[in-house]
Amino acid sequence: MPTAFPWSAETAATRLADVQARLTADTPDVRHVYTHVFHNEPVVQTASVLSGALVSIKDLFDVKGHVTHAGTTFMARNRPATADADVVAKLRAQGCVLVGHTNMTELAYSGLGLNPHYGTPENALYPGCIPGGSTSGGAISVARGLADIAIGTDTGGSLRIPAAFNGITGFKPSQTTMSQRGCCPLSASLDSVGPMARDVATCRAAWQAISDPDIDNFQEVKPEFIVLDNFGMDDLEPAVRAGFDAAVKLLQEAGCTVKTQSFASLEAMKTLAVWQFSAVESRAVYDEMFQAQLDQFDPRVASRMARADEVSAVAYRQTLNQRARLIRAFEADLAGRVLLMPTVPILPPKFDTMTSDAAYGRINLQALRNPTIANVMNGCSISMPFSHNAETIGIMLIAAGLSDHSLLDLAARCEAVF
């Protein structure tokens, strides 16, 4: 863990002005990252380690005095928020300086990060490639030095996918550790709020600042890694396979225990209709707008929300029941250990591969497949960057819910090895 973070209240105003000047210049590397920049944000010195940190906010969190778009145009005429989201209020209290709202997939409904309304930021590592999503602008804000910390959400990988694609760290905490008041939902069952940053220590500092101190999230994990042989390891791009194998070798050389095993719970998860959570639960929130302003929706988002009409109340209750059983089975399979996987089985695809709806759907499912485990199984998870043979991938750890502190400790050890 670094002895000091690269920010301070004394330098915050100058650093913020530099970021705003870069955004005003609108060069391709910063284009479409922010949908709205917050001007006249105060710099308040506090005793917190986050005092003076520049923080970007995904555009589905309320920030007092600003309109929350959630990546949509149909919310653009809403009134400005009258209060900060709980997470935003906590960041202010810590002395963080808010830079602006970051771009995102409409309603956070995709793992790829494309937005037809506000443009899509280009990948920070791979020119001409997508950023990953849905917290696309947040990832680029950190990767391009436009923020120290990005706050976003993760419903099936929306923090960890863009983190992996852009060479930064993304942490999906246990869902119950964080308030979601003032945050536009996608799926109440699966949504988690969390940070992205350059490293594990910064993610930990941000999470501790915004999490609920009354939640007991100190469950210990065993320092034993499980690589699955029945889920998430097939169809890896050669560069991802090579990078993952190199990371595993480094961990083993450092004395870590890495075992290969099948999980019956994840075999059973293959039969779970995971798509129902976002489809049904987003329609429950946005149905009035879906019915009245469908022409203003991203067609790819609208088509996924429309699938809610295929699900009866009984069928959805059965899906919820199946998930509850799977969580118990997964925690038994895990037995306090940690899954070790590539965050995403592919490198970031080129923008020109996204023109076909069929290709978009296939690649979206590929990107979401591995990180979704942590959301469905009610766990916590982190993606860390790993470079091998001039390619950067994400290495992901998944642990049982409410073991956040222990998982972050283990992640910091892995980061040192990498």
N, C-alpha and C positions, 0 to 999 in steps of 0.2 A: 504494500500500500504506500502511495507517495506520502512524503512528510508534509507536503503543502500542495494545495490546489492552485491552478494557474489563473486565479482571479482574486480580486479584492475590491472592497467598496471604493478605495481610493482610485483605482484604475477603471472602474465600471463605466463612468460617463464617457471617457475617451474611447474605450473599446466599443461601447454601444454606438458612438458617432461613426467609428470606422465601419461597423457592420451596416449602418444605415446608408453610408456613402456607397458601399459596395452594392447594396440593393438598389439604390437610385441609379447607379450606372447600368444596371440591368444587363450585365454580360451573360452569355449563355450558361455559365457555370452556376449562377445564382437565380436564374429565371424560373419562375413558377414555384419557388420554394415557399414563400410566404404569400398568403392571400390578403393579409392586412397587417401593416406594421403599426405598433402602438407608439405614438409619439408622446413626448412629455411624461414618460414614465419616471417616477422619482427613484433616486438612489438613496437608500436608507441603510446606514451602517448598523449592524447588529452583532451580537456575539456568536452567531451561527457560523459554521464552516462554509455555509452557502452564501454568506453576505457578499454581494457584488457579482455573483454568478449570473451569466446571461442565459435565460431560459426561453425556449420556444414552446408554444402551446398549440396542440392539435386543435383544429377549428371545429371541434364539437364540445369544447369546454367553455362555459360562460366566463367572460371577462367583463367586469362592470364597465358600462359605457360603450360597449362594442357589440355588434350583431354577431351571433353565432350562426354560421352557414352550414356546418357539417358537410361541406363539399357540395352543397346543392345550390340551385338557383331559386327554388321555390321557397326557401327560407330567407332569401336575401332581403326581403322587404319586412322582415320581422323587426320588432322594436329592439333597441339595444338592451343588453342584459342589465338588470337593476342591481345585481349582486354577483360577486365572484363565485364560481364553483368552489366547493370545499377545498379541493386540491390547490386551486389557484390562490385562495386566501392563505393557505398554509405557506405556500412559496413566498408570498409577499411578506408574511410575518417573519420569515427567515432572512429577509433582506435580499431576495432574488430580484433581478431586474428583468421584466418581461419584454421580449423583443417583438413578438407578434404572433398572430394565428398562422399556423402552417397548413399547407395544402394536404389533401387527403383524397382517397377514393370516396365517392358520394356515399354518405351514411356509413362509411367504413366497411362497405360490403364487397371486399375483394382482397386478395393477398398480393396483388400486382402493382397497385398504386396509381393507375391511370385515372385521369379526370378530364372528361370532354368539355367541361364548362370553364375551368380555370387553367387549363394546360397541365402538363406533367413534368416535373423536374427530371433532368437527366441524371443517370447513375454517376456517382462521384468517382468510381473506380474504373468503370467500363464504358467508354464513350459510345453513344448511340444506343445504350441499353436502358431498360426500365429500372426504376428505383426500388421496386417492391413496395408493398403496402400492407395495410391501408395507410399507415403513418408515414407516407412517402416524404412529405416536406420536412417532417421532424428528423428523419434519418439524414437527409441531405443537409439540414441546418447544422447538425453536429459534424458530419463528415467534411463539410466545406468551411468550418470554422465560423459559422454564422450564429452559433449558440454553443454554450458549454454543455447544456443539458436539454433534452427534448422530452416533453411529457406527452404521452399518447395513450392509446388503448390497444388491447390485444384480445381478439375474439377467437382467432384460430391461428395466430402467428403474426398479427399486425404490428407488433414491435420487433419481433425476432427476425422475421423475413427481411424487412428493409435493413435491419442491422447487419445481417449476414451478407446481403447483396452489396453493402457499402463499406464494409470493413470496420464497423464499430460494434459496441456491446449493447445488447437489448435485454432488459429484465422484465419478465412477466411474473409479478408477485402472486401469491395466493389471493384469490378474488376478495375474500372478506377482510383483507388487511387495509383496504382503501375505500374511502367514501366515493360514491359515484353521483352524489347530489350535484346538480348543475352540469352534468355531462349527458349529451344526447346518446341514448342507447342504440345498440344494434340488437344484441341478444342479452337479455337480463340473466339468462342462465350461464352464459359463457364469457361475457365481457370482463376484462380486468384492466385496471389503470396502472401504468408503470412508466419507467424512465428509459431513455437511451442516452449513452454518453460514450466517451472515448475508452473508458476502462471500467473494471468492476468496482473500484473504490468510489468512483463518482456516481455510478448507479446506486450503490449502497447508500451513499450520503443523501441522494435525492429521495430514495425510497423511505429512508428513516424519517426524513423531514415531512413527508406527506402521508405516512401511514398512521394507523390508529394505534396509539401506544398501549391501549388496553387489550389488544388482541395478543393472545399467547401463541406466538409463531416461532417458538424456540425448539420445536421437535428436532431431534438430532438425526442426521443421515450418516450412514456408514460410509467410509471412504472406499467403496467398492463399486465399480462401474459395470453396467450390463449393456452389452451390444446385442440387440435383438437379431435373431435369425429368421423371424417370421413376420416382421413388420418394419417398413421404413428403410430397408437397406438394399432393396432391388431397384433397378433402373437408375442407378447413380451415373451421372456424367463421369467420364474417365478422370477429369481433373478433380472432381469432388471425391471420387473414390481414392485417388492417390493422396490427396490432402488429408482425408480422414485417416487413412492407414498410417500416414506419417505422424499425425497427432497421437494416435493410439500408441505407436511405437515410442514416442517421447514420454508419454505417461508411464508406460511399462518400465522404461529405462530409469524413470525417476522413482520407481518402487511402488507404483500404483497397481492395484489389483483390477484387471479387466477380464470379465468372463463373457462368454457367448451363451445365450439362453433364449428359449421360446417362452412367450407369455400367453397363456390361454385367454386372458382378459383382452389382449389386443387382437387376438384372432377373432374373438367375439365382437370386438368393436367394428370389425369390417362389415358387420350386418346392421350396425346402428345407422339410422337415417339422420346423420349429423346435419344435413342441409335444413332439416325442419326447424332447428332452433332459431337460426337467423331469419328464415323466411316467415315463420309464424309470428315470432316475437317482434320483428320489425314492422310487420303489417299491423300488429296490435297497437303500435305507437303511432305509425304514420299513415294509417289507412284512409283517414279523411283526405289527406293531401294526395294519396295514391289514387283515390277515386276521382278527385276533382281536378288534379293538375298532372295527370299521367304524362302528358306531352312534355313536361319540364324535367322529367326524370332521365337519368342516364339509361338508355334502353337495356344495357346489360344488367344494371341493378334492378330495373323494373321487372325484367324477365325472371329474375331469381325471387323477387318478392311475390310475383304472381303465383309461384308454386305453392304458396300457402293455401290456395284454393283447392289443392289436391288432397289436403289433410283434414280428416274429421277430428272432432274433439276427442273422441275415444282413441283414435290412432295416435294423436299427439300425447295424450296422457300415457299411453303404452310406451312411447319413446322416452318420456321422462322417467318412467319406472325402470326401463331397461338401462338407462344411463346410471341411475342410482345403484343398481346391481353391479354394473361394470366398475364403478368407482370402488366399491368394496372389494371386488375381485382383483382389481389392479393394485390396490394398496397391499393386498395379501401377496400378490406376485412380487411386488417390489421389495417388500420386507425391509424397509428402511434404506435400501440401496438407491442408486442413481442411474437412470438411463443415460447412455452416451451415444449420440447420433450426429450425423450431419444435419444442420438446421434445415437446409433445403437440398434436394437431390440434384439440383441443376445450378449452373452459373446464370447470372442475369441475362434473360433473352433480349434480343434486339427489338427496338420499337416496331420494326417492319414485320415482325412475326405476329403482331397483335391485331392485324387487320381482319383476320377471319374470326368470327364468333366461336367456331369450333376449336380453333387453336387456342384462343383466349381461355375457353372453358377448360380445356385439357391442361394447359400450363398452370392455370389457377389452382386446380386440384393437386397438381404436382407440388406446387409451392406450399400449399396448406397442409399436406398430408402429415408430415412429421410433427410440426409444432402444435397441430390441433390436439395431439394426445394430451398435453398439459391442460388445455381448456376443458375438454370432455371429461377427463379424469380428475378435475378439480385440484390440480397440482400447481407447483411453481416451477419456473424454468428460466434459463438464461442462455443466450447465444453470445459466443465470443469469437472474434476474428482469428483466423489462422492462415498464414501464407505459406505456400509451398510451390516450388517451380514457377514462380512469378504469377501464381493465381491465388486469390484470397477467397476463402469459404467461411462458413459459420460452423462452429462446433457447439453443439447444444447439450446441456444437462437438464434433465427433468427429474424432479423429486416429488414426493407426496406433499399434499397441502399442509400449510402451517409449519414447514421446515425452512422458511425463507432465510433466516440468519445462518443456519448451518450450510445451506446450499451456497450462499454467497461466500462463506469461508472457503468451501471446497473450490468454488470457481476462481477465487483469488489464487489458490495454490496452482490450479491448472494454468491460469494466465501467466504465472511466473515461469512455469515449465515451457509454455509456448514461446 
